[in-house]
Amino acid sequence: MDPSELRRLDPHSLVVHAGLEPDPATGAVVPPLHMASTFARDGQGALRDDFLYGRADNPTRRRYEHALADLEGAAGTAAFGSGLAATSAVFSLLKPGARVMIPSDRYVGVGMQTQLILPRWGVEVVEVDPVAPTAMAEAIEPGIDLVWMETPSNPRLAITDIAATAEAARAAGAISVSDGTCTTPLVTRGLDLGCDLVVHSTSKYVGGHSDIIGGLVAWREEGATAERIREAQCFGGGVPSPFDCWLLMRGLRTMALRVEAHARNAESVARALREHPNVESVMWPGFEDHPGHAVAARQMRTFGGLVSFLVRGDADATARVAAGTRLFTPATSLGGVESLIEHRAVAEGDATRSPANLIRLSVGIESGEDLVADLDRALALV
Ligand SMILES: *Cc1c(COP(=O)(O)O)cnc(C)c1O
């Protein structure tokens, strides 16, 4: 199917068919896995289809990158060996003296890059509390070179207005980037909303089975920025294995079904937690009184699979809840089919910015009723 036809499909069809053309050599319905690290030239010394060496490109990786570009509505994408390798590639666009704006509530590993690595390169980091959806857009000023968004934020699930922020970034001459890990392109397409770049940790919902570490950068248009990202992939060298790309394509096939089930269960869990006497408050953008609800309703197809909440109790009571579930596994990460529970202050260690009683849930695709019953049982331990 040609890309323009593919891109017009409903996302449920798109995820099944992106990158699924039968193998021309054999007719195999599922893409072949090419593990080769190097590629023979033909009799005239020419490369076949530009394949030279496995770090630069690989047929399985190329097919996966094109599939993700179709899904993201991107001009192109580059796959990386982890989400943080992808975010590093984006930060490698910056020169000494550059200024980056990032939300104060963000994925902890991106925070480590901006706290530990960027200052060593002479890059200044400006943090903005994203509690109001337009907080970042309003804080952008000339002299900011790159604006980093993550919405919903992590772990507080604050919402940033992507379109307004990308527009303010463009007016200031800054590159706008959205970390779309927690939404996936099925829920929010940051490039359509005006971002220059979207990054993903594909370790989460794209892989979907907690068995891959991977990342991706997608760009709205070809040009110098896209070229720098390709260079960061090839010469920075943080590339994924062909097998991981192959598994990620398999993950894609069920992603629409999974993402819907995650969102449905997250809603059941959020609503049940909100009624629970041992819960102080619940962070979930689907609630009408969430400060980002109206923007979330506009820029998200579902309200996502994450729910955070504050236990009515101290750190010890919170630890008992996080250790007291049977279906929710106490582990970090998100986006896998299985539900995970995490006491964020413990996970983040001494540098934590999370309240001592905050728990983050990655709500899986089990039965919603079973998940609510599991949390009920754990909350009785407060
Ligand atoms: C997990 C995650 C990352 C980092 O990805 P890795 O694959 O773990 O390197 C970045 N951003 C968000 C929002 C994430 O959840």
The ligand as a Gaussian input file, in Angstrom:
#p B3LYP/6-31G(d) Opt

LIG

0 1
 C       10.919000       5.616000      29.784000
 C       10.846000       7.015000      29.331000
 C       11.940000       7.653000      28.739000
 C       13.287000       6.989000      28.592000
 O       13.265000       5.865000      27.818000
 P       14.226000       4.566000      27.976000
 O       13.742000       3.707000      26.884000
 O       14.009000       4.038000      29.351000
 O       15.629000       5.066000      27.787000
 C       11.785000       8.957000      28.296000
 N       10.615000       9.608000      28.452000
 C        9.547000       9.040000      29.035000
 C        8.279000       9.821000      29.184000
 C        9.618000       7.723000      29.498000
 O        8.554000       7.165000      30.092000

